[in-house]
Amino acid sequence: MSEITTVGLDLAKNVFQVHGADARGGVVFRKKLRRAAVLEFFGKLPPCLVAMEACGGAHFWGRELTRLGHDVRLIP
């Protein structure tokens, strides 16, 4: 498997969409995650850049993912 460098996270109420890419922008994975599984999933990933849309919930998730060692960017 290619090394994951960037992850896009689409936040929702119950099911989140996660898209992982390598350094060249190639797709490494696409997943649907339930809210309860998000922290477990990101805890298993090596530290990488995580991008998500800026919204009320994004600040919470950004803090949690930063605690796991990821570099989080909120996109307006």
KAJOFEN-V984021 format. One record per pair of residues at least 24 apart in sequence whose ideal C-beta (glycine too) atoms are under 6 Angstrom apart, sorted by the first residue. I is the first residue (numbers start at 1). J is the second residue. Records with the same first field share a line. If there is no record, write none. Layout:
I->J / J
This chain:
2->28
4->28 / 48
5->48
6->49
7->48 / 50
8->51
9->50 / 52
11->52 / 57
42->68
43->68
51->75
